[in-house]
């Protein structure tokens, strides 16, 4: 099968010219070929090339041909080179064979043939290549029937899965990632091998694991991946806290829902409405403290009191363990986890302006994302109940807009700050400043005082007198 007409990117002809000059058999390999055959939108920013010869020398000559617009980097430890050109990255490597030691995923690398190079690939669907030399330009080479596996939607290793996964355990995460992204099935032998080798994931850095996990989370239906991660026990290796959500406990007639399956259903729900990775992480962690807070109350059933607050406090440690960023992204997730029940409580009760003001104050600019999370959190099997909640959330949204327009509370700062209070009463910094600042904040949020300087000043003077402070005349 020949794909000459599909090789429209000028880089392929440039590489063909250089490869023929060097007499290097050269191929485009891996994900670019897979996505071409799938007629899937290709990642044009990252294309991999293999040659029988020095990948570094080939890249160097190609970069010279491309001129000053191309940047060229060599990674000698890995025997690879990278060219960045026209917002695209091209990686070059010489064909090689690899062998592994039991305690490491770092291979012993030797020069090899194209067959050696294809043998070391993770999956049959990634082991196809297209030749770029003039005589065979566009020729597909598919030694493991990757096309057939693509057509049948199968994830399968070229060699024995025990060898493939034990050599490089990150491939187990990649198998699940591809199964999730492409909605493919992992071949039975390969699936059983992942279960058998799951503890081998322990030799992989958490950063690499989390990189694959985030790609699963960003897929169209991430629950596919989480079910596979749980059932193969890979999830148990790096995120045991999430596995504790799994299961249902009965006491008499009382039971609670399986919070693992509820969580991944919420994740799927939210994924229909946002590609924001951190909002998806908030969905994953919104009930993470339920196992810790679970109690049975006789006559009432199961409770998870304060799980939102305890869950919020757990977020920094979870981010640290998973090597996720400990910055504003973590704080954003923490905020949404902590607040995720507030709109639900408002949807159940008669909505007061005061409660809406406090929610706006606490959520700030993240209020819209919080409401998206709350919509996703409604997973009842009772359609009437779901409709009622969603309708109530629309009322909450309407009230949020009305109060925000009237009171300007989002990201609210009191109209009088601590320095002005000190000057007003001629006092030094201390406990009384905090008392007065909190008093004015609560009065505005409760609707006792309008959010303007004039009313705030009157209130502060009155409140100051109650704690024996007199304003300067």
Secondary structure, 3 states (H helix, E strand, C coil): CECHHHCCCHHHHHHHHHHHHHCCCEEEECHHHHHHHHCCCCCCCEEEEEECCCHHHHHHHHHHHHCCCCEEEEECCCCEEEEEECCEEEEEEECEEEECCCCCCCCEEEECCHHHHHHCCCCHHHCCEEECCHHHCCEEECCCCHHHHHHHCEECCCCCHHHHHHHCCHHHHHHHHHHHHHCCEECHHHHHHHHHHHHHHHHCCHHHHHHHHHHHHCCCCCHHHHHHHHHCCHHHHHCHHHHCCCCCCEECCEECCCHHHHHHHHHHHHHCCCCCHHHHHHHHHCCCCHHHHCEEECCCEEECCCHHHHHHHHHHHHHHHCCCCCCHHHHHHHHHHHHCCHHHHHHHCCCCHHHHHHHHHHHHHHHHHHHHHHHHCCCCCCHHHHHHHHHHHHHHHHHHHHHHHHHCCCCCCCCCCHHHHHHHHCCCCCHHHHHHHHHHHHHHHCCCCCCCHHHHHHHHHHHHHHCCCCCCC
